[in-house]
Amino acid sequence: MTGRLRLNSWQLKLLAVITMLVDHTGALLFPQAAAFRIVGRLSFPIFCLLLAEGAAHTSGKARYFLRLLLFAVLSEIPYDLAFFGSLFYPGSQNVLFELALGLLAIFLIQKIPFRALGLLTVFGIAALAWLLHTDYKVYGVLLMVLLYLGRTPSGKLRTGTIAAFLGLNLLYCLPQAVFGAMNGLFAYPLQNYAMFAAFPLALYSGERGPRRGKYLFYWFYPVHILLLHVCALVF
């Protein structure tokens, strides 16, 4: 370690959880306060990096994928209740489904020796995310694959990867008019502020940090959404 500020994966996970909490607090309790949502834009890119790291190092690929999928299913009712006021809302799926699809894309390109076929596979899964109406659709799957492929052997991100992240984020935020026929395939203006996630991504040291809180995010995600939903009903 040098004197420069670096963040390990545990510190990044904590930052992602905190900014996600801020984001959802704003969405459910203070919808007119844009600052909450702006802070929350840091969360998803950081989780994408953590997932890419997990995909690179896990020895239990099936367990990892099935665990994400299980918690995605468990989280869907709290997510639909909180954000759409319904026990079942097919128009949007929670972010764990997005992460599970990104993880699947990474695992498949690990197995496919031909680049062209691997690229087609990634775009096929990204199209599936769009069809399933996951939280970030095409952008989310492509970002996870980008962060996986853009790692150095030590786990840190290459400078070019940070630049590619900023470019992908810009594409995602292009005005709706440009992609009007695609029905929101990329466009989401608030996501402009996710560019600030480039700073914590660039500070990642490639180190794991403490192993405590392994399942923090899995349980925290549905529980905090449910609690915020109750607070919104009460207050």
Disulfide bonds with the S-S distance in Angstrom:
none
